[in-house]
Amino acid sequence: MFGRLAGVVTRRQFSYTAETLKGHSKWQNIKDTKGKNDQARSQRTNAILKKVKVATQSGGFDLKLNRKLADLQQEFRAAGLSLDTFNGYLTKLKNKPEVTFYFDMIGPSGSFFIIEAEGENKNKIQSYITKALKKIGHFRFAPDSLMNRFEEKGIIRIDGKSAEGKEIKVEDVEELAIELDCEEVVKVDEEDGPKLEFTTEIGNLNNVENALTQQGYNVELAESQLIPLHAVSISDAEATIVGQFYDQLQEIEEIKQIFDNVESSAPQQAAATA
């Protein structure tokens, strides 16, 4: 229902799923509910701005000196996104650098949630979360970090249709995914159409993104995500509560991602060995 189907796969074994529900991180799917076009635009904007932050940390804010940052500006323009947003984000990063904070929470039936937020004051963000969740109960802050219950993976998502409008099937990219040392590729059904999502080691993220782009695929998302080591099942009633949890937290602007270990209702995986 909520979490992504996660499997432990050996290096040379490639796993693929013909069809699944939304990806493990539901935040980008829930965050924007104004319409299909707005949702896709919001996802693309957030994906690029996340890379902008990394680029400024390693190369500074000068577009003439930071080639990676200049390339991201061009990517922003090519995607039809407002440069005012790009420039505004740069100014904000320069004048008021934001810090990334993580909040670990325990929900129904031993479900775990890691909230990723950006801001200047951790206590203020925590108070926002506490206030939002008082309305639904059932959730509490974990006494210790839950990071050891998850593993960080690189997630790359491409449009499920080619530039000519032809559907791209999992089988069409299976060999390429193996060549790129991916662990898994799944079909993801979104409101704005099917997507294909590749999972790889975090150190291989940029390589896969660049290779897919060079092959002519429309890369919509490339980022690190936390995948649960062990998923848990919850009842339908508890699933409703978890849905309310996401609904309440979407009102907090500082929250950028939420990861959980709730078991997906996706169909069984099929596997192919390289």
Secondary structure, 3 states (H helix, E strand, C coil): CCCCCCCCCCCCEEEEEEEECCCCCCHHHHHCCCCHHHHHHHHHHHHHHHHHHHHHHHHCCCCCCCHHHHHHHHHHHHCCCCHHHHHHHHHHHHHCCCEEEEEEEECHHHCEEEEEEEECCHHHHHHHHHHHHCCCCCCEECCCCCHHHEEEEEEEEEECECCCCCECCHHHHHHHHHHCCCCEEEEEEECCEEEEEEEEEHHHHHHHHHHHHHCCCCEEEEEEEEEECCCECCCHHHHHHHHHHHHHHCCCCCEEEEEECECCCCCCCEEEEC
